[in-house]
Amino acid sequence: MPAKNRKDGISAGNNSIVISGNIQGSKVVMENHTTTQSINIAPLFKEIYKQVEANQELSSEGKQDVKQELEEIQTTLEQPNPDETFLARRFRNLKRMAPEITEIAFETLKSPMGGVAEVIKRIAKKATEEAGAK
């Protein structure tokens, strides 16, 4: 609920800063005590796993390996301070195994709609290539 300064009529909401009067020569310190917010990325990974299953270029073993890498990436991303070096290694491994899935994963994690767009773009490219081959 906004606090109201009766004298000046200043109104401020949560996380607001109100300074009145002369602050020349003063030191203003601002701290932010926000809590770490977690994002539910499980639905995003569910979509990525679907793309792994639909990938016809990967063998059953390859799909299992890709899923295992993705599980490790998901687990790490769900931690409060994900280890970037660890994630970089996992994504490099994933790219060696399934470059197409890696691109879809990046797009999906950056923007869920971007991941859908990436899948559509790849399907359209394959359809064009197949039509040109006939």
DRENDO-1510 file (C-alpha; in Angstrom, 1 decimal, always signed):
<recs>
REC; n; res; u; v; w
REC; 1; MET; +0.0; +0.0; +0.0 .
REC; 2; PRO; +1.5; +3.4; -0.9 .
REC; 3; ALA; +2.8; +5.6; +1.9 .
REC; 4; LYS; +1.7; +9.2; +1.7 .
REC; 5; ASN; +3.6; +12.1; +3.0 .
REC; 6; ARG; +0.9; +14.4; +4.3 .
REC; 7; LYS; +3.0; +17.5; +4.2 .
REC; 8; ASP; +4.2; +17.3; +0.6 .
REC; 9; GLY; +1.4; +15.1; -0.8 .
REC; 10; ILE; +4.0; +12.7; -2.1 .
REC; 11; SER; +2.8; +9.2; -2.7 .
REC; 12; ALA; +5.2; +6.2; -3.1 .
REC; 13; GLY; +4.5; +2.5; -3.7 .
REC; 14; ASN; +6.5; -0.6; -2.8 .
REC; 15; ASN; +10.2; -0.4; -3.8 .
REC; 16; SER; +9.9; +3.4; -4.2 .
REC; 17; ILE; +12.4; +6.0; -3.2 .
REC; 18; VAL; +11.3; +9.4; -2.0 .
REC; 19; ILE; +13.9; +12.0; -1.1 .
REC; 20; SER; +12.8; +15.4; +0.0 .
REC; 21; GLY; +14.8; +18.5; +1.1 .
REC; 22; ASN; +18.3; +19.4; +0.3 .
REC; 23; ILE; +20.6; +16.4; +0.0 .
REC; 24; GLN; +23.7; +18.2; -1.1 .
REC; 25; GLY; +26.7; +16.7; +0.5 .
REC; 26; SER; +24.7; +13.7; +1.7 .
REC; 27; LYS; +25.4; +10.1; +0.9 .
REC; 28; VAL; +22.4; +8.1; -0.5 .
REC; 29; VAL; +22.6; +4.4; -0.2 .
REC; 30; MET; +20.2; +2.1; -2.0 .
REC; 31; GLU; +19.8; -1.6; -1.2 .
REC; 32; ASN; +17.6; -4.1; -2.8 .
REC; 33; HIS; +16.5; -7.0; -0.7 .
REC; 34; THR; +14.5; -8.9; -3.3 .
REC; 35; THR; +14.2; -12.6; -3.1 .
REC; 36; THR; +15.5; -14.9; -5.8 .
REC; 37; GLN; +12.7; -15.6; -8.2 .
REC; 38; SER; +12.5; -19.0; -9.8 .
REC; 39; ILE; +11.1; -19.6; -13.2 .
REC; 40; ASN; +9.4; -22.9; -14.0 .
REC; 41; ILE; +11.3; -24.1; -17.0 .
REC; 42; ALA; +10.0; -27.7; -17.0 .
REC; 43; PRO; +7.3; -26.9; -19.6 .
REC; 44; LEU; +10.0; -25.5; -21.9 .
REC; 45; PHE; +12.1; -28.7; -21.5 .
REC; 46; LYS; +9.0; -30.8; -22.1 .
REC; 47; GLU; +8.7; -29.2; -25.6 .
REC; 48; ILE; +12.4; -29.7; -26.2 .
REC; 49; TYR; +12.1; -33.4; -25.3 .
REC; 50; LYS; +9.2; -33.7; -27.8 .
REC; 51; GLN; +11.6; -32.4; -30.5 .
REC; 52; VAL; +14.2; -34.9; -29.5 .
REC; 53; GLU; +11.6; -37.7; -29.9 .
REC; 54; ALA; +10.5; -36.4; -33.3 .
REC; 55; ASN; +14.0; -36.2; -34.6 .
REC; 56; GLN; +14.5; -38.9; -37.1 .
REC; 57; GLU; +18.2; -38.5; -37.5 .
REC; 58; LEU; +18.9; -39.6; -34.0 .
REC; 59; SER; +19.1; -43.3; -33.0 .
REC; 60; SER; +17.3; -44.5; -29.8 .
REC; 61; GLU; +20.7; -44.4; -28.0 .
REC; 62; GLY; +21.4; -40.9; -29.3 .
REC; 63; LYS; +18.0; -39.7; -28.1 .
REC; 64; GLN; +18.7; -41.1; -24.7 .
REC; 65; ASP; +22.1; -39.4; -24.6 .
REC; 66; VAL; +20.6; -36.1; -25.7 .
REC; 67; LYS; +17.9; -36.3; -23.1 .
REC; 68; GLN; +20.4; -37.0; -20.4 .
REC; 69; GLU; +22.4; -33.9; -21.4 .
REC; 70; LEU; +19.1; -31.9; -21.4 .
REC; 71; GLU; +18.2; -33.2; -17.9 .
REC; 72; GLU; +21.6; -32.0; -16.6 .
REC; 73; ILE; +21.1; -28.6; -18.2 .
REC; 74; GLN; +17.6; -28.3; -16.8 .
REC; 75; THR; +18.7; -29.3; -13.3 .
REC; 76; THR; +21.5; -26.8; -13.4 .
REC; 77; LEU; +19.3; -24.0; -14.7 .
REC; 78; GLU; +16.8; -24.6; -11.9 .
REC; 79; GLN; +19.5; -23.8; -9.3 .
REC; 80; PRO; +19.7; -20.3; -7.8 .
REC; 81; ASN; +23.2; -19.6; -9.3 .
REC; 82; PRO; +23.7; -21.9; -12.3 .
REC; 83; ASP; +27.4; -22.9; -13.1 .
REC; 84; GLU; +28.0; -21.3; -16.5 .
REC; 85; THR; +31.1; -23.4; -17.2 .
REC; 86; PHE; +29.2; -26.6; -16.5 .
REC; 87; LEU; +26.3; -25.4; -18.8 .
REC; 88; ALA; +28.8; -24.4; -21.5 .
REC; 89; ARG; +30.2; -28.0; -21.5 .
REC; 90; ARG; +26.8; -29.6; -21.5 .
REC; 91; PHE; +25.7; -27.4; -24.5 .
REC; 92; ARG; +28.9; -28.2; -26.4 .
REC; 93; ASN; +28.3; -31.9; -25.8 .
REC; 94; LEU; +24.7; -31.5; -27.0 .
REC; 95; LYS; +25.8; -29.6; -30.1 .
REC; 96; ARG; +28.2; -32.4; -31.0 .
REC; 97; MET; +25.4; -34.9; -30.7 .
REC; 98; ALA; +22.4; -33.0; -32.1 .
REC; 99; PRO; +23.1; -29.5; -33.5 .
REC; 100; GLU; +19.5; -29.0; -34.5 .
REC; 101; ILE; +18.2; -29.8; -31.0 .
REC; 102; THR; +20.8; -27.5; -29.5 .
REC; 103; GLU; +19.5; -24.6; -31.7 .
REC; 104; ILE; +15.9; -25.4; -30.7 .
REC; 105; ALA; +16.8; -25.6; -27.1 .
REC; 106; PHE; +18.5; -22.2; -27.2 .
REC; 107; GLU; +15.6; -20.6; -29.0 .
REC; 108; THR; +13.0; -22.2; -26.6 .
REC; 109; LEU; +14.9; -21.2; -23.5 .
REC; 110; LYS; +15.4; -17.6; -24.8 .
REC; 111; SER; +11.8; -17.3; -25.8 .
REC; 112; PRO; +9.2; -20.1; -25.9 .
REC; 113; MET; +7.7; -18.6; -29.1 .
REC; 114; GLY; +11.1; -18.4; -30.6 .
REC; 115; GLY; +11.5; -22.1; -30.1 .
REC; 116; VAL; +8.3; -22.7; -31.9 .
REC; 117; ALA; +9.4; -20.4; -34.7 .
REC; 118; GLU; +12.7; -22.2; -35.0 .
REC; 119; VAL; +10.9; -25.6; -35.4 .
REC; 120; ILE; +8.6; -24.2; -38.0 .
REC; 121; LYS; +11.5; -22.7; -39.9 .
REC; 122; ARG; +13.3; -26.0; -40.0 .
REC; 123; ILE; +10.2; -27.9; -41.1 .
REC; 124; ALA; +9.7; -25.4; -43.9 .
REC; 125; LYS; +13.3; -25.7; -45.0 .
REC; 126; LYS; +13.1; -29.5; -45.1 .
REC; 127; ALA; +9.8; -29.3; -47.0 .
REC; 128; THR; +11.3; -26.9; -49.6 .
REC; 129; GLU; +14.4; -29.2; -50.0 .
REC; 130; GLU; +12.2; -32.3; -50.4 .
REC; 131; ALA; +10.0; -30.5; -53.0 .
REC; 132; GLY; +13.1; -29.4; -54.9 .
REC; 133; ALA; +14.5; -32.9; -55.0 .
REC; 134; LYS; +11.3; -34.3; -56.7 .
</recs>
